[in-house]
Amino acid sequence: MQKQSELNIGTLGHVDHGKTTLVSAITHQWTDVHSESVKRSMTIKLGYADATINRCGDGENATYTTLDKCPDGSAPVPFRKISFLDAPGHETLMATAIAGSSIIDAALFVISASEPCPMPQTREHLMIINALGIKNVIIAQTKVDIVGKEQAEKHYNQIRTFIKDSVISNAPIIPVMANKNINIDVLLAEIAKIKIPDRDVNADPIMYVARSFDVNKPGTGINKLVGGVIGGSIIRGKFKIGDEIEIRPGVNLSRDKQKRETYEPVITTIDALSAGDQQLDEAMAGGLIAVGTKMDPSFTKADGLVGQIVGKVGKLPESVNSAVLNYVSLERTDIPKQAFKNDEPLILGIGTGTVVGYIKTAKKRSIEVTFNRPVCLDKGAKISVLRNFSQRWRLSGYGMLV
C-alpha cells in the first residue's frame, strides 16, 4: 500500500449540514482544529484529514471500511488512501470554499434532510461544482435519522429535482447517519469507484499552499527550532527531500512611500515530506502533503503563506499586479444582471487563496483586474469572481487568464 493519498475529496454544502461530522465518521479525525473554528463550532479555515479505505472480501460481495477490522473480525486489505479537504459552508466564507475547489479531484456534497433542499449555500456550492467542472461528486444525505422515513424520501426527491440540470445530474445520493456510523460503508464503496486522475509526474512541479504553520512550541531553544511548514496539494510533478524550491509571490518585506506592499519570492530547501503520519522521501501529485523547510517559521505561522504557489527555482510564473481574464457569467436568478464598473471591488478565488481585485477595464467577454497585492497565476486555472450585491458577496462567475 502506498504511503501517499491518491485522491483529494472536498466537502461542500450548507452551514451546519454535517460536513465535519461526516468526515470524522470516515477518517476518525476532527478537521476543525483551528482555534477559532473550535470556539465558534463551525469550519472557518480549510480542514483536512487522511484515511485509508480497506476492502473486506472480494468481487461483488466486497465491502469497504476505514477501520482496521472487517465486520466479521478478519483483517481487511488496504485498498486506497484518500485525503479530505473540509470547506466552510457559511455564506461569508464562500471564498475559502471556492479556493479549496482548485485542489480537489472529487467532492462529497453534503445535504441535510432536516432542511428543505436547496438551502442558500447548497445552491451556491452547486454553482461552484458546475463552474469548475467537478464531475466526480457523491451526495451524502445527512441527518435522515431525525426526520423519519417519509420526510427523508420526500427530501431525496427534492435533491434529485435540484441537481437534474447540472453536471452531476446522475450523482449517487447516499442517506447516512454519521453519528451512528450507518451507511458509511456504502459511501466508501462509492468513493472506491472513483477513477484516479491522470497526473503528469514528469512536469515541472507545482504545489498550491492551503495551510502553513510554525510548529515550534513557545520556549523552544534556538538550537532546536525547525523551519516553517507548508501544507497543500501537488498539482503536477513531484518534489523530494533536498530540492531547492521557490515560493511565490512570497512574503511582504516592506512598503514604499505610497504604502504599497513589496513582495519577495522565498527560496528554501525541503527538509521533510509527510502525508498524514507517513514520512516520505518523495511526494508526487495527488493527496495532501506537508512540506518541512529551512525557511524562517515566522513566514509560515498563522497560515501566512496560504494561497502561494510552490515550484522549482526559476520555473514559476512571474508575480503580477494585474491580469486580463476571459470572464464567464453564471446564470443566476437571485442576483441582478449588472455590468462591471470601473474600480468596482471584487473578491477573487485564485488557487488556494483569495485576493481583493478592482476592475480596471471591462469589455463584453473580458475584464482587466488589478490586485491589492501581487499574485502568481498558474495558466489554465479558473479564478472565481465574487461581486458585492446589496452588501453581500455573491459568486457571479469565473475568469481564465488570457
Secondary structure as GFF3:
##gff-version 3
##sequence-region A 1 402
A	DSSP	beta_strand	7	12	.	.	.	ID=ss1
A	DSSP	alpha_helix	19	27	.	.	.	ID=ss2
A	DSSP	alpha_helix	35	40	.	.	.	ID=ss3
A	DSSP	beta_strand	47	56	.	.	.	ID=ss4
A	DSSP	three_ten_helix	59	61	.	.	.	ID=ss5
A	DSSP	beta_strand	63	65	.	.	.	ID=ss6
A	DSSP	beta_strand	77	86	.	.	.	ID=ss7
A	DSSP	three_ten_helix	91	93	.	.	.	ID=ss8
A	DSSP	alpha_helix	94	100	.	.	.	ID=ss9
A	DSSP	three_ten_helix	101	103	.	.	.	ID=ss10
A	DSSP	beta_strand	106	112	.	.	.	ID=ss11
A	DSSP	alpha_helix	120	132	.	.	.	ID=ss12
A	DSSP	beta_strand	137	142	.	.	.	ID=ss13
A	DSSP	three_ten_helix	144	146	.	.	.	ID=ss14
A	DSSP	alpha_helix	149	163	.	.	.	ID=ss15
A	DSSP	beta_strand	173	175	.	.	.	ID=ss16
A	DSSP	three_ten_helix	178	180	.	.	.	ID=ss17
A	DSSP	alpha_helix	184	193	.	.	.	ID=ss18
A	DSSP	beta_strand	206	213	.	.	.	ID=ss19
A	DSSP	three_ten_helix	222	224	.	.	.	ID=ss20
A	DSSP	beta_strand	229	236	.	.	.	ID=ss21
A	DSSP	beta_strand	238	240	.	.	.	ID=ss22
A	DSSP	beta_strand	244	255	.	.	.	ID=ss23
A	DSSP	beta_strand	261	275	.	.	.	ID=ss24
A	DSSP	beta_strand	278	280	.	.	.	ID=ss25
A	DSSP	beta_strand	282	284	.	.	.	ID=ss26
A	DSSP	beta_strand	288	293	.	.	.	ID=ss27
A	DSSP	alpha_helix	297	300	.	.	.	ID=ss28
A	DSSP	three_ten_helix	301	303	.	.	.	ID=ss29
A	DSSP	beta_strand	309	312	.	.	.	ID=ss30
A	DSSP	beta_strand	319	329	.	.	.	ID=ss31
A	DSSP	beta_strand	345	350	.	.	.	ID=ss32
A	DSSP	beta_strand	353	362	.	.	.	ID=ss33
A	DSSP	beta_strand	366	376	.	.	.	ID=ss34
A	DSSP	beta_strand	382	389	.	.	.	ID=ss35
A	DSSP	beta_strand	392	401	.	.	.	ID=ss36
###
